[in-house]
Amino acid sequence: MNGQWTQVKSRDGGTFRAYTVLPAKGSGPGLVLLQEIFGVSAYMRTMADQYAEEGYVAMVPDLYWRLEPGVDLGYEDEDLAKALALLERFDNDLAADDVAATLVALRALPSHSGKAGVLGYCLGGRIAFLAAARTDTDCAIGYYAVGIENYLGEVQKIQCPLMLHFAADDAYCDAATRERIAKALAGKPGVELYTYEGCDHAFASPSRPHYDESAATMAYSRSLAMLRRVLGPI
């Protein structure tokens, strides 16, 4: 796929970039993909390419643009240290605003048709949860989201379908935390929660040490099923 960089206007007057890929037919529903702590990395661009192949206009906004535009890190120790340092300065509220701005930019593209959703990994999973509560996204999906237990007071604001994938052995979201999240979301229509036994954080990323092909395939299948059901394409 041939991705391009799209300029997005933020709500507070700034401008940031989003990696953008179109489906083969040139148009389709939209999907905003939200980064791990490593920025708009090769993995995120690959996932955008993959979802474009599924028929979506995919955009990956640079959520670090206020801290350091253009972050693209690997998984080595030095890059991990830099990613964690960026995370310490990261503003979740501004990031949620940037997702809202990205949805506006995506829906304004001539190639976009129909609805638009968000899907995030790790840090991006947290922001996807906030997007479900704070933006007009048509659906939200989070993989091994970290820190959403701090935002459970916003559950009542979620009006769109929500899917969360958890790893049973994830120290960043342990069993007690998952239970709190499940309890807060219990009875809410359109919510799907999945826990993958024997899996750890970042199980869906082929370049990470805890990659689990079986769980990654199942999570992708479930995510795609929700996207097809809510967004299309028909």
N, C-alpha and C positions, 0 to 999 in steps of 0.2 A: 504494500500500500504506500501511497505517496502523501504523507502528512504535511500539513502546512501550519504556520503559526498565525493565529487570529488575534487581533487586538480587542481587548474587552475593557469597557469603561466601568470603573468601580463606582459605587454609590457615593463615595466621598471625594470624587473628582480626579482620581488617579487613573492610570492605565496599566494593564498587565496583559501578558500573553497566555494563550491557551493552544496547546497542540491539537490540531483539528484534522480529522480524517473523514472522507465521504465514502458512502457505500458505492459499490460498482455501478448501480443504476443511477447514481447521482443525487438521489434524495431519499429521505426516510425520516422516521421518528428520531428524537434526540436522546443522547445519553451523555451525561457529565460524569467523567471518571475522576475520582479524588485520590490524591497521592498518599503513599506511605510517608514516613519521615524522611525519605531519601530524595524528595523533589519529583520533578517530571522526569523520571528515570527511564532507562531503556525498557524496564519491565512495564512501566505505565504506558509508554508509547506502544509497546507490543500489544498490550491489552486493548488499547484504543483501536489499533489496526484489526485486531481479532473481532471486536464488536462491530466495526465497520463492515467486515466480511459477513456478519450476521444481518446486515441491513440497516445499521444505525449511523446517524451522523454523530460521531464521537468527539468529545472535547475534553482535554485534560488541562484545567487551569493551573497556573503557577501560584499556588497558595502561599509560597514563601516570598512573593515579590516585594513585600514591604520590608523584609529583612535582608534578602539578597536575591535579586532576580536571576533566573536561569539556573537554579541549583539542579544538578544532575549527578547524583552520587551512586557509587556502587555499594557493596556490602562488606568491604574490607574494614579492618579495625580503625584506620584513620578516617575513612568516610563515615563510619558509624559514629565515631566521636563527634564529628562535625554535625551530623544529623541530630544527635542528642542535644548538642549545644543550641542548634536552631529551634528544636522543640521547646526548650526552656523559655524561649522568647516569643513563642508562637501565641497569637491571639485567636482563640476559638470563635469569638463573637464576630470579629472582622472577617474571618474565614467564611463563616456562614453567610455574611453579607456578600462576599465575593462569589459564593456559589449562586446566590440569587442573581447577581449581575451576570454571571456566566449563562444562566438559564435565559436571561433576557437576550443576550448576544446570540445564543444558539437559536432561539426561536425566531430571531430576526434574519437568520441566514436564508437565502433563497432556496438552499438545498434542504432545509428543514420542513417537514410536513407532519402534522398531527401533534402528538404529545411528546413529553420529555421527562426523563427520570434521572436519578443520581445513583452512583455505585462507588463505594469507597473501600479502601483497604487500610487496616491498622488506624493510624491517625485519620485517614480519609473515611474510615468507618464511623468514627466519632462525628465527623462533620456531616456525613450522610444522615446520621440520626438527627442532628440539629437542623439539617435542611428539611427533613420530614416535618419538623415542628415549626419551622420559621419561614419556609419558602413555599412557593406554589408548585413544587415538583409533583409530578403525577405518581411517582413511586420512589422508594428509597431502599437500597440494599447495602448492608455493611458486612464486611469480612473481618473477623477477629478485632472488632472495634475496641479501642481502649478508652476508658474514662467516661463512658456514657452513663454510668451509675451516678455521676455527679449532676446529671441533667434530667433525672427521672421526674422532676417536678413539671417538666414540659410535655409529658406524655399526653395530657388532655388536649394539647394543641395539634397533635398529629391526626391528620384527616386522610392521609393517603396510605395505600398498601405499603407495608414495611417488612423486610426480610433481614434477619440477622443470622450470620454463620459464626459459631463459636468452636474453639478447639478445647477439648476436655482437659488437656494438660497445660493450658495457657496460664502462666503465672501472672500475666497482666490482667486476666479476667478469670479469676478462680471460681470454683463451684458456688461459693457463698455469694459472690457478686452476680453470677449468672442467675441465681435464684432470686435475688433482689430485682433484677431486670425483668425476669419472667413474671414475677408477682405484680410489678407495676404495669405490665402490658397485658395481664390476664383479662380475658373477656373483651379486649379491644378488637373490633372486626378488621380483617385484612392483615393481621400480624402473623408472620411465620418465623419461628425460632428453631434453629437446628444446631445440635451439638455433635461434633465428630469425635468419637471415642478413639483414644490412642494417638490423637493428633496434638501438635503444639502450635504456637504462634507462627503465622506466615506459612501455613501448610499448603497454600495454593500457589506459591511462587517457586518455580522450578530451580531457581538459583540459590534458594535458601536451604540451610541444613535440615529443616524439618519438613521439607516438601513431601507430601503424600499424594501420589498420583490418583489413587482411588477416591480419596476424599475431595481432592481438587476437582475431579471430573464430576462427582456427584453435586458439589456446591455450584459448579458452573451450570450444570443441567437445571438445577432448581432455580438459579438466578435467571437463566434464559427463559425458563417457563413463565416466571413472573413478568419479565419484560415483554414477552410475546403477548401475554394475556392483557396487560395493562396498556402497553404502548403500541403493539403491533410489531413489525409491519404485517399488514394483511396480505 
